[in-house]
């Protein structure tokens, strides 16, 4: 594995400032730490820059650039997002902690995948149970090749989908009041 060097930032506030951290995905496999640094150094002083790699040193297709200032990160996002780096068009956006990302994604999605369904349940029963959390746009019931049943439930609003997940995830669906 190649040696990694970066500036030592003694100010802990600067190191922990996630607002100046940028996430880059869809990186060309030929892009390494130095190439990523060279691409983004035009927009401000970089505290650290890393392309994520597997144990063999092969790029996973994403990386992180931590700028000294939030302004530099905003300029980099504006200028580089959607541009070609190597042979790939990249997405560049603000770094989000896993919890923040899941929260943001949860606001957007309205579809649920449901498995381990009781054998007696049909689309009407699914609509009834999941309709308790909000307006259901559609329900689709199917089975895998080995006979395992599953359903897709699409809500009108993401909040309803989230409420259904919070209430029903890992719940015994054959229990009292549901079957």
N, C-alpha and C positions, 0 to 999 in steps of 0.2 A: 504494500500500500504506500502511495506517495506521502511524503511528509507534508503537513499542513501548517502554514504559518499565517498569522494575522496580527494586527495591531492589538496590543493589550490595552483595553479601556479600563482605567482605574476607577472611573466614576461609575458606581453601580446603577445610578439612575439612567445613565446613557445606555448601559448594557441591557437594562430591563425595559427600555422604551420600545414596546412592540409596534407603536405607530409608525416607526421609521423602518420597519422590517417588511420586505416584499417577498411574495411567493411567486415563483415562475414555473409554469408547467408546459408540457409538450415540447420539451427541449430535444433537439437533435442529438442522437447518441454520440456524435463527435464533439459535443460541447463539454469541456472540462471546467474545473474551477477557475483557471486562468482566463479562458475564453469568456466565461460568464462575467468575471471581474472586469475584463477589458471592455465588454459591451456596456456595462452599467456605470463604469467609472466616469463617463462623460457627464453624468447627472449630479454628482456630488461625492463627497468623501465616504468611502465604504469602510465600515468597521469589520465586517466579516462577509464572506461570500462562499457558498458551498453548493455543489451539485451532489445530490443524494446518489449513492452507489450501493450495489449489492456487495456481498462478501468477496466476489471476484473482481471488484473494481469497475464493473460495468454500470453505466448510468441508468438510473431508474426513470429518467425523463423529467425530473423536476429538481428545483433548487431554491435557495434562499439568498437574498441579498439584504444585509442590514446596513442602512445608511446612518450617517452621523446625525442627520436632521430629518424631521418629518417632511419638510418642504422638498428635500431632494428625492425622497421616496415617492411623493405625489407626482413630481415631474417625470420620474422614471416610469411610473405606471402610465401616465398620459402619453409619453413618447414611444414606449416600447410595446405596450399591449397591442396584440394583433399583428405585429411586425414579424418578418422572417429573421430568425437567428439560425445560421447554418441553412439547412433545407426545410426547417419546420416553422410554421406560424405559431408563435407562443402566446400564452395567456399570462399576463402580469397583473397581479392584484395585491391588495394589502394582505399581510399575513394575518390569519385568524387562528386563535387557539381552537383545539378540537371542539370544546364546548360551544364556543361562539359559532363555529362553522355548522355544527349540528343544529343549533338553534335557528340559524339563518336558512338552512336547507329545509328544516321542518316547516317554515312559513310558506315555502314554495310548493311543496308536494301535497297532492290531494289523493294519490293512489295508494292503496294498501294491498299487500300480499298476505293472504291468510292461509295457514296450513293446519293440519291435525283437526279437520272438521268432523263433527259427529256424522255417522253414516246417514241419518235420517234428514239432515239439513238439505234444503233445496234453495234456489235463488230467492224465493219469497221469504223464507226464514232468515236468510242472510240480510235481505233488505230490511226486515223487521228489526233484527238485533242491532245492526249497524246504523239504521235510521234513527235510533234513539240519541245519536250524537250529532246529527245534522243531516242536511239534505243529501241523499245518495243519488248521484247522477246515473250510475250503472253498476251492475253486479254481473260478474262472469264466473261461472263454476266449471271446473274441468278436473281431469285426473292425469297423472303421469302414466307412462307405459306400464309401470308396475302397480298401478291401481291406487296410488296415493292421491287423495282428493285435495284440491286447493281452490282458492277463489281470489279474484281481484275485485276490490271494492273501490269505486271512484266517488269522491265527495265533491260537492260544489265549492267548499271552503277548506283551506288547509287547517284551520283551527278545529274543525269537526274531525278531520283525520287524526290530528294530534290527540284530541280528547278520546277517540276510540282506542288509539294505541295505549294511552295511559291507563284506561279502564280495563282493557281486555287482554293486553299482552301477558302471556304466561298464565292466563286464567283457564281453569278447567271448563271447557265449553259444554260438557255434558252435565255440569252441576245444576243444582236447583235454580229454577227461574230462567234457564237458558234453553233447555231442551224441550 
